[in-house]
């Protein structure tokens, strides 16, 4: 069974339809998904350029390398495991914060919600 079972239709001018289509494409969403997000009070972000994704892949690779080095150093008894674990957690939090800032939609400040 469908999650959304109420069908709504609306009329748009050609310019409005093109604007909706352009904005949906910029956010990598369907037009219906974009409208639902706006109704819930969120403002979607535009899809970042390829440099962002390249940087995130590099961050992920560096984080994985640090994690592997930490595991190896801990096994050999070379480093303070607690401090290293704290730094790895800080790295993952930083990566999650970057994703939140650049990818996740923001709650709108509009008064009518």
ROPA-38552 format. One record per residue: residue in three letters; residue number from 1; x, y, z of N, C-alpha, C, O in turn. Coordinates in nm, 2 decimals. Atoms other than C-alpha are relative to their C-alpha. Last residue first. Layout:
BEGIN
NODE kolvo zavex    npx    npy    npz   capx   capy   capz    cpx    cpy    cpz    opx    opy    opz
NODE   ALA   NUM      X      Y      Z      X      Y      Z      X      Y      Z      X      Y      Z
...
//
This chain:
BEGIN
NODE kolvo zavex    npx    npy    npz   capx   capy   capz    cpx    cpy    cpz    opx    opy    opz
NODE   UNK   113   0.00   0.15  -0.02   0.45   2.74   0.96  -0.05  -0.03   0.14  -0.06  -0.15   0.17
NODE   UNK   112   0.13   0.06   0.02   0.35   3.10   0.87  -0.01  -0.15   0.03  -0.11  -0.22   0.02
NODE   UNK   111   0.09  -0.02  -0.12   0.65   3.27   1.03  -0.13  -0.08  -0.02  -0.19  -0.11   0.08
NODE   UNK   110   0.13  -0.07   0.04   0.91   3.15   0.78  -0.10  -0.01   0.11  -0.11  -0.11   0.18
NODE   UNK   109   0.04  -0.10  -0.10   1.24   3.06   0.94  -0.13   0.07  -0.03  -0.16   0.17   0.03
NODE   UNK   108   0.03  -0.14   0.05   1.29   2.74   0.74  -0.04   0.09   0.12  -0.10   0.04   0.22
NODE   UNK   107   0.13  -0.04  -0.04   1.45   2.43   0.89  -0.02   0.15  -0.04   0.06   0.23  -0.02
NODE   UNK   106   0.01  -0.08  -0.12   1.77   2.36   0.69  -0.15   0.02   0.03  -0.23   0.03  -0.06
NODE   UNK   105   0.09  -0.12   0.00   1.81   2.09   0.44  -0.01   0.06   0.13   0.00   0.00   0.24
NODE   UNK   104   0.13   0.02  -0.06   2.11   1.85   0.47  -0.08   0.13  -0.01  -0.03   0.24   0.01
NODE   UNK   103   0.09   0.09   0.07   2.40   1.86   0.22  -0.14   0.00   0.06  -0.24  -0.01  -0.02
NODE   UNK   102   0.01  -0.02   0.15   2.65   2.14   0.29  -0.11  -0.09  -0.06  -0.14  -0.05  -0.18
NODE   UNK   101   0.00  -0.14   0.04   2.62   2.20   0.67  -0.02   0.01  -0.15  -0.09   0.10  -0.20
NODE   UNK   100   0.12  -0.07  -0.05   2.52   1.85   0.77  -0.01   0.14  -0.06  -0.11   0.18  -0.10
NODE   UNK    99   0.12   0.05   0.07   2.79   1.69   0.55  -0.13   0.07   0.04  -0.21   0.10  -0.05
NODE   UNK    98  -0.02  -0.05   0.14   3.06   1.91   0.70  -0.12  -0.04  -0.09  -0.18   0.04  -0.16
NODE   UNK    97   0.04  -0.14   0.00   2.93   1.83   1.05   0.01   0.07  -0.14  -0.08   0.14  -0.18
NODE   UNK    96   0.14  -0.01  -0.01   2.95   1.46   0.98  -0.05   0.14   0.00  -0.15   0.17  -0.06
NODE   UNK    95   0.05   0.05   0.13   3.31   1.49   0.86  -0.15   0.01   0.00  -0.21   0.05  -0.10
NODE   UNK    94  -0.03  -0.10   0.09   3.40   1.69   1.18  -0.06  -0.03  -0.14  -0.12   0.05  -0.20
NODE   UNK    93   0.09  -0.11  -0.03   3.23   1.44   1.40   0.02   0.11  -0.10  -0.08   0.17  -0.15
NODE   UNK    92   0.13   0.04   0.05   3.43   1.16   1.23  -0.11   0.10   0.02  -0.20   0.12  -0.06
NODE   UNK    91  -0.01  -0.01   0.15   3.75   1.35   1.29  -0.13  -0.04  -0.06  -0.18   0.02  -0.15
NODE   UNK    90   0.01  -0.14   0.03   3.66   1.41   1.66   0.00   0.02  -0.16  -0.07   0.10  -0.21
NODE   UNK    89   0.14  -0.04  -0.02   3.59   1.04   1.70  -0.02   0.15  -0.04  -0.12   0.18  -0.10
NODE   UNK    88   0.08   0.06   0.11   3.93   0.96   1.55  -0.15   0.04   0.01  -0.21   0.07  -0.09
NODE   UNK    87  -0.03  -0.08   0.12   4.09   1.22   1.79  -0.07  -0.06  -0.12  -0.12   0.01  -0.21
NODE   UNK    86   0.06  -0.13  -0.01   3.92   1.07   2.09   0.02   0.08  -0.13  -0.07   0.14  -0.17
NODE   UNK    85   0.14   0.02   0.02   4.03   0.72   1.99  -0.08   0.13   0.00  -0.17   0.15  -0.08
NODE   UNK    84   0.01   0.03   0.14   4.39   0.84   1.97  -0.15  -0.02  -0.04  -0.20   0.03  -0.14
NODE   UNK    83  -0.01  -0.12   0.08   4.37   0.99   2.31  -0.02  -0.02  -0.15  -0.09   0.07  -0.21
NODE   UNK    82   0.11  -0.09  -0.04   4.23   0.68   2.47   0.01   0.13  -0.08  -0.09   0.18  -0.14
NODE   UNK    81   0.12   0.04   0.08   4.47   0.45   2.28  -0.12   0.09   0.03  -0.19   0.12  -0.06
NODE   UNK    80   0.11  -0.01  -0.10   4.78   0.63   2.41  -0.13  -0.02  -0.08  -0.18   0.06  -0.15
NODE   UNK    79   0.06  -0.13  -0.02   5.04   0.52   2.15  -0.11  -0.01   0.12  -0.14  -0.12   0.16
NODE   UNK    78  -0.08  -0.12   0.03   5.30   0.25   2.08  -0.06   0.13   0.05   0.01   0.23   0.08
NODE   UNK    77  -0.02  -0.07  -0.13   5.15  -0.06   2.24   0.08   0.13  -0.02   0.15   0.17   0.08
NODE   UNK    76  -0.14   0.00  -0.03   5.19  -0.28   1.93   0.03   0.08   0.13   0.15   0.07   0.17
NODE   UNK    75  -0.04   0.14  -0.01   4.82  -0.35   1.91   0.14  -0.01   0.04   0.18  -0.10   0.12
NODE   UNK    74   0.05   0.05  -0.13   4.74   0.01   1.99   0.04  -0.15   0.02   0.07  -0.19   0.13
NODE   UNK    73  -0.08  -0.06  -0.11   4.97   0.13   1.71  -0.05  -0.06   0.14   0.03  -0.08   0.23
NODE   UNK    72  -0.13   0.06   0.00   4.80  -0.11   1.46   0.09   0.05   0.12   0.15  -0.03   0.18
NODE   UNK    71   0.02   0.14  -0.04   4.45   0.00   1.56   0.13  -0.07   0.00   0.16  -0.14   0.10
NODE   UNK    70   0.03   0.00  -0.14   4.55   0.37   1.55  -0.02  -0.15   0.05   0.03  -0.18   0.16
NODE   UNK    69  -0.12  -0.02  -0.08   4.71   0.33   1.22  -0.02  -0.01   0.15   0.06  -0.06   0.22
NODE   UNK    68  -0.09   0.12   0.01   4.40   0.17   1.08   0.13   0.02   0.07   0.18  -0.08   0.14
NODE   UNK    67   0.06   0.11  -0.08   4.18   0.45   1.22   0.08  -0.13  -0.01   0.11  -0.19   0.09
NODE   UNK    66  -0.03  -0.03  -0.14   4.41   0.72   1.08  -0.05  -0.11   0.09   0.01  -0.16   0.19
NODE   UNK    65  -0.15   0.03  -0.02   4.40   0.55   0.74   0.03   0.03   0.15   0.11  -0.05   0.21
NODE   UNK    64  -0.02   0.15   0.00   4.02   0.53   0.75   0.14  -0.03   0.03   0.17  -0.12   0.11
NODE   UNK    63   0.05   0.05  -0.13   4.00   0.90   0.85   0.01  -0.15   0.01   0.05  -0.20   0.12
NODE   UNK    62  -0.09  -0.03  -0.10   4.23   0.99   0.56  -0.05  -0.05   0.14   0.03  -0.10   0.22
NODE   UNK    61  -0.12   0.08   0.01   4.02   0.80   0.32   0.10   0.03   0.11   0.16  -0.06   0.16
NODE   UNK    60   0.03   0.13  -0.04   3.70   0.96   0.44   0.12  -0.09   0.00   0.14  -0.17   0.09
NODE   UNK    59   0.01  -0.01  -0.15   3.85   1.31   0.42  -0.03  -0.14   0.05   0.02  -0.19   0.15
NODE   UNK    58  -0.14  -0.01  -0.05   3.97   1.23   0.06  -0.01   0.00   0.16   0.07  -0.07   0.22
NODE   UNK    57  -0.07   0.13   0.02   3.62   1.11  -0.03   0.14   0.00   0.06   0.18  -0.10   0.12
NODE   UNK    56   0.05   0.09  -0.10   3.47   1.42   0.12   0.06  -0.14  -0.01   0.08  -0.21   0.09
NODE   UNK    55  -0.06  -0.03  -0.13   3.71   1.64  -0.08  -0.06  -0.10   0.11   0.02  -0.14   0.20
NODE   UNK    54  -0.14   0.04   0.00   3.62   1.47  -0.40   0.06   0.02   0.13   0.13  -0.07   0.19
NODE   UNK    53   0.00   0.14  -0.02   3.25   1.51  -0.31   0.14  -0.06  -0.01   0.17  -0.16   0.06
NODE   UNK    52   0.05   0.04  -0.13   3.29   1.88  -0.25   0.01  -0.15   0.02   0.06  -0.20   0.12
NODE   UNK    51  -0.11  -0.02  -0.09   3.50   1.93  -0.57  -0.04  -0.04   0.15   0.04  -0.10   0.22
NODE   UNK    50  -0.08   0.12  -0.01   3.22   1.77  -0.77   0.12   0.01   0.10   0.16  -0.08   0.16
NODE   UNK    49  -0.08   0.04   0.12   2.99   2.07  -0.71   0.08  -0.13   0.03   0.09  -0.17   0.15
NODE   UNK    48  -0.13  -0.06   0.01   2.74   2.08  -0.42   0.07  -0.05  -0.13   0.03  -0.15  -0.19
NODE   UNK    47  -0.11   0.11   0.00   2.38   1.99  -0.48   0.13   0.07  -0.02   0.15   0.15  -0.10
NODE   UNK    46  -0.04   0.04   0.13   2.16   2.29  -0.39   0.11  -0.11   0.01   0.19  -0.11   0.10
NODE   UNK    45  -0.13  -0.06   0.04   2.03   2.30  -0.04   0.02  -0.05  -0.14  -0.02  -0.16  -0.18
NODE   UNK    44  -0.11   0.09   0.05   1.67   2.23   0.05   0.12   0.08  -0.05   0.11   0.20  -0.08
NODE   UNK    43  -0.06  -0.06   0.12   1.47   2.47   0.27   0.11  -0.09  -0.06   0.21  -0.10   0.01
NODE   UNK    42  -0.15   0.01   0.02   1.26   2.28   0.52   0.04   0.07  -0.13  -0.04   0.07  -0.23
NODE   UNK    41  -0.07  -0.11  -0.05   0.91   2.37   0.64   0.15  -0.01  -0.01   0.22   0.06   0.07
NODE   UNK    40  -0.04   0.04  -0.14   0.73   2.04   0.60   0.08   0.11   0.06   0.12   0.10   0.18
NODE   UNK    39   0.12   0.00  -0.09   0.55   2.20   0.30   0.04  -0.04   0.14  -0.02   0.02   0.23
NODE   UNK    38   0.03  -0.14  -0.03   0.89   2.28   0.14  -0.12   0.01   0.09  -0.13   0.09   0.18
NODE   UNK    37  -0.10  -0.05  -0.09   1.00   1.92   0.17  -0.03   0.14   0.04  -0.02   0.18   0.16
NODE   UNK    36   0.02   0.06  -0.14   0.68   1.80   0.02   0.09   0.05   0.10   0.06   0.08   0.21
NODE   UNK    35   0.13  -0.06  -0.06   0.71   2.04  -0.27  -0.02  -0.05   0.13  -0.06   0.02   0.23
NODE   UNK    34  -0.03  -0.14  -0.03   1.07   1.93  -0.34  -0.12   0.07   0.07  -0.10   0.13   0.17
NODE   UNK    33  -0.08   0.01  -0.12   0.97   1.56  -0.33   0.04   0.14   0.05   0.04   0.17   0.17
NODE   UNK    32   0.09   0.03  -0.11   0.69   1.63  -0.58   0.08  -0.01   0.13   0.03   0.04   0.23
NODE   UNK    31   0.08  -0.12  -0.02   0.93   1.81  -0.82  -0.09  -0.03   0.12  -0.11   0.06   0.21
NODE   UNK    30   0.11  -0.01   0.09   1.18   1.52  -0.79  -0.08   0.13   0.04  -0.07   0.18   0.15
NODE   UNK    29   0.12   0.06  -0.05   1.50   1.59  -0.61  -0.10   0.00  -0.11  -0.09   0.07  -0.21
NODE   UNK    28   0.00   0.14   0.03   1.86   1.66  -0.72  -0.12  -0.07   0.07  -0.11  -0.18   0.12
NODE   UNK    27  -0.01   0.07  -0.13   1.86   2.00  -0.55   0.00  -0.15  -0.01   0.00  -0.22   0.09
NODE   UNK    26  -0.11  -0.05  -0.07   1.94   2.19  -0.87   0.02  -0.08   0.13   0.13  -0.09   0.18
NODE   UNK    25  -0.12   0.05   0.06   1.70   1.97  -1.07   0.13   0.04   0.08   0.22  -0.04   0.10
NODE   UNK    24   0.00   0.15  -0.04   1.41   2.04  -0.83   0.13  -0.06  -0.06   0.19  -0.14   0.01
NODE   UNK    23  -0.04   0.02  -0.15   1.49   2.41  -0.86   0.01  -0.14   0.04   0.09  -0.18   0.12
NODE   UNK    22  -0.14  -0.04  -0.02   1.49   2.40  -1.24   0.05  -0.02   0.14   0.16  -0.06   0.17
NODE   UNK    21  -0.09   0.11   0.06   1.17   2.20  -1.26   0.15   0.03   0.02   0.22  -0.06   0.05
NODE   UNK    20   0.00   0.12  -0.09   1.00   2.44  -1.02   0.09  -0.11  -0.05   0.16  -0.18   0.03
NODE   UNK    19  -0.08  -0.03  -0.12   1.12   2.74  -1.22   0.00  -0.12   0.10   0.10  -0.15   0.16
NODE   UNK    18  -0.14   0.01   0.04   1.00   2.58  -1.55   0.09   0.03   0.13   0.19  -0.03   0.15
NODE   UNK    17  -0.03   0.14   0.02   0.66   2.52  -1.40   0.15  -0.02  -0.03   0.21  -0.11   0.02
NODE   UNK    16  -0.01   0.07  -0.13   0.64   2.87  -1.26   0.04  -0.15  -0.02   0.12  -0.20   0.07
NODE   UNK    15  -0.12  -0.05  -0.07   0.74   3.02  -1.60   0.01  -0.07   0.14   0.12  -0.11   0.18
NODE   UNK    14  -0.12   0.06   0.07   0.48   2.80  -1.79   0.13   0.04   0.08   0.22  -0.04   0.10
NODE   UNK    13  -0.03  -0.06   0.13   0.21   2.91  -1.55   0.12  -0.07  -0.05   0.19  -0.15   0.02
NODE   UNK    12  -0.11  -0.09   0.00   0.11   2.66  -1.28   0.01   0.07  -0.14  -0.03   0.01  -0.24
NODE   UNK    11  -0.02  -0.06   0.13  -0.21   2.47  -1.20   0.12   0.11   0.01   0.12   0.19   0.11
NODE   UNK    10   0.00  -0.15   0.00  -0.23   2.24  -0.91   0.04   0.05  -0.14   0.10  -0.02  -0.22
NODE   UNK     9  -0.04  -0.06   0.13  -0.33   1.88  -0.86   0.00   0.15   0.02  -0.07   0.21   0.09
NODE   UNK     8   0.03  -0.14   0.01  -0.34   1.68  -0.53   0.05   0.05  -0.14   0.15   0.00  -0.20
NODE   UNK     7  -0.05  -0.06   0.13  -0.37   1.31  -0.50  -0.04   0.14  -0.01  -0.16   0.18   0.00
NODE   UNK     6   0.08  -0.12   0.04  -0.40   1.17  -0.15   0.06   0.06  -0.12   0.18   0.10  -0.12
NODE   UNK     5   0.12   0.05   0.08  -0.27   0.81  -0.10  -0.09   0.12  -0.04  -0.20   0.09  -0.08
NODE   UNK     4   0.07  -0.12   0.03   0.09   0.88   0.02  -0.12  -0.04  -0.09  -0.10  -0.07  -0.21
NODE   UNK     3   0.00  -0.09  -0.12   0.23   0.58   0.19  -0.07   0.13  -0.02  -0.14   0.18   0.08
NODE   UNK     2  -0.08  -0.13   0.01   0.12   0.35  -0.08   0.00   0.07   0.13  -0.10   0.07   0.21
NODE   UNK     1   0.08  -0.12   0.00   0.00   0.00   0.00   0.09   0.12   0.00   0.19   0.13   0.06
//
